[in-house]
């Protein structure tokens, strides 16, 4: 299965840039109601994924940073606790599944390592569920055909 079928293209993905502020990131995530978003560098490459937890832990460890002052902090100053891995557009479905176990989405890059979109965990689960249903259905059809021969 070609993973391009599951790709949510870059234009439809909510992202932040590495030079965004803490406040811009918080507001963007709140507006879209996302708990994690990809970070893109100035060249359009994938630079990481920021989560609500990353932002909260940063603010907890820097009590001098209030929401009112969060525009003074660059996102690049916030440590990311997870290292979400990317896959190339020609990756195998097995690669996606193994990453989706630990990532909400899998960032996809082209052959120049530029961010081109994401594959959401929910889409991968839907695909796997559909494949399981088809497998069970074909197994029942095979068993029914075998019992009719006797």
C-alpha positions as CSV (number, residue, x, y, z in Angstrom):
1,X,0.0,0.0,0.0
2,X,1.3,3.4,-1.0
3,X,1.4,5.8,2.0
4,X,0.6,8.7,-0.2
5,X,-3.0,7.5,-0.1
6,X,-3.0,8.4,3.6
7,X,-1.1,11.6,3.4
8,X,-2.6,14.8,4.8
9,X,-0.8,17.4,2.7
10,X,1.3,20.1,4.2
11,X,-1.2,22.8,3.2
12,X,-3.9,21.1,5.4
13,X,-1.6,20.5,8.4
14,X,-1.5,22.9,11.3
15,X,2.2,23.7,11.8
16,X,4.4,26.2,13.6
17,X,7.7,27.6,12.6
18,X,10.9,27.2,14.7
19,X,11.0,31.0,15.1
20,X,7.4,31.2,16.6
21,X,7.0,32.4,20.1
22,X,5.6,30.3,23.0
23,X,2.5,32.4,23.0
24,X,1.9,32.0,19.2
25,X,2.3,28.2,19.6
26,X,-0.1,28.0,22.6
27,X,-2.7,30.1,20.8
28,X,-2.4,28.1,17.5
29,X,-2.7,24.8,19.4
30,X,-5.7,26.1,21.4
31,X,-7.5,27.4,18.4
32,X,-7.2,24.1,16.5
33,X,-7.6,22.0,19.6
34,X,-4.5,20.0,18.9
35,X,-2.2,18.5,21.6
36,X,0.8,18.3,19.2
37,X,1.9,20.1,16.0
38,X,4.9,19.8,13.7
39,X,7.6,22.4,13.8
40,X,9.0,23.5,10.4
41,X,12.4,25.2,9.9
42,X,13.0,28.2,7.6
43,X,13.7,25.8,4.6
44,X,10.3,24.0,5.0
45,X,11.9,20.9,6.6
46,X,10.6,19.0,9.6
47,X,12.3,20.3,12.8
48,X,10.3,18.4,15.4
49,X,7.0,18.1,17.1
50,X,5.9,20.3,20.0
51,X,3.3,19.0,22.5
52,X,1.2,20.6,25.1
53,X,3.4,18.9,27.7
54,X,6.5,20.4,26.3
55,X,5.0,23.9,26.7
56,X,3.6,23.2,30.2
57,X,6.8,21.7,31.5
58,X,8.8,24.7,30.2
59,X,6.4,27.1,31.9
60,X,6.5,25.1,35.1
61,X,10.3,25.2,35.2
62,X,10.3,28.9,34.4
63,X,7.9,30.5,36.8
64,X,8.9,33.9,35.7
65,X,7.2,33.2,32.4
66,X,3.6,34.1,32.6
67,X,1.2,33.8,29.7
68,X,1.4,37.6,29.4
69,X,5.2,37.3,28.9
70,X,5.1,34.2,26.8
71,X,5.6,36.2,23.6
72,X,9.1,36.8,24.7
73,X,10.1,33.2,24.6
74,X,11.0,31.5,21.2
75,X,9.7,28.1,20.6
76,X,13.3,27.1,19.8
77,X,14.1,27.6,23.5
78,X,11.5,25.0,24.6
79,X,13.0,21.5,24.9
80,X,11.1,18.8,23.1
81,X,10.6,15.6,25.1
82,X,9.8,13.4,22.2
83,X,11.8,12.8,19.0
84,X,9.0,12.1,16.5
85,X,10.6,10.3,13.5
86,X,9.8,11.0,9.9
87,X,9.3,8.6,7.0
88,X,10.0,9.2,3.3
89,X,7.0,9.2,1.0
90,X,8.0,5.8,-0.3
91,X,8.0,4.2,3.1
92,X,6.4,0.8,3.7
93,X,3.1,0.5,5.7
94,X,5.0,-1.5,8.3
95,X,7.2,1.5,9.0
96,X,4.2,3.7,9.5
97,X,2.5,1.2,11.9
98,X,5.6,0.9,14.1
99,X,5.9,4.7,14.4
100,X,2.2,5.2,15.0
101,X,2.4,3.1,18.1
102,X,4.3,5.9,19.8
103,X,3.4,9.0,17.7
104,X,0.0,10.6,17.2
105,X,1.0,11.3,13.6
106,X,3.9,10.4,11.4
107,X,5.6,13.3,9.5
108,X,6.4,12.5,5.9
109,X,9.3,14.1,4.0
110,X,10.3,14.1,0.3
111,X,13.7,13.0,-1.1
112,X,15.2,16.4,-0.2
113,X,14.0,16.0,3.4
114,X,11.3,18.7,3.1
115,X,8.1,18.3,5.0
116,X,5.2,17.3,2.7
117,X,2.6,16.3,5.2
118,X,1.5,13.8,7.9
119,X,-0.2,10.5,8.2
120,X,-2.5,10.4,11.3
121,X,-2.6,7.5,13.6
122,X,-6.3,7.3,13.3
123,X,-6.0,6.8,9.5
124,X,-3.5,4.0,10.1
125,X,-5.8,2.3,12.6
126,X,-8.8,2.6,10.2
127,X,-6.7,1.0,7.4
128,X,-5.6,-1.9,9.7
129,X,-9.2,-2.4,11.0
130,X,-10.4,-2.6,7.4
131,X,-7.7,-5.1,6.5
132,X,-8.6,-7.2,9.4
133,X,-12.3,-7.3,8.4
134,X,-11.3,-8.2,4.9
135,X,-9.0,-11.0,6.2
136,X,-11.7,-12.4,8.4
137,X,-14.3,-12.2,5.6
138,X,-12.0,-14.0,3.1
139,X,-11.2,-16.6,5.7
140,X,-14.9,-17.3,6.2
141,X,-15.5,-17.5,2.5
142,X,-12.6,-20.0,2.1
143,X,-13.9,-22.1,5.0
144,X,-17.5,-22.0,3.5
145,X,-16.2,-23.1,0.1
146,X,-14.2,-25.9,1.6
147,X,-17.3,-27.3,3.5
148,X,-19.4,-27.2,0.4
149,X,-16.9,-29.4,-1.5
150,X,-17.4,-32.3,0.9
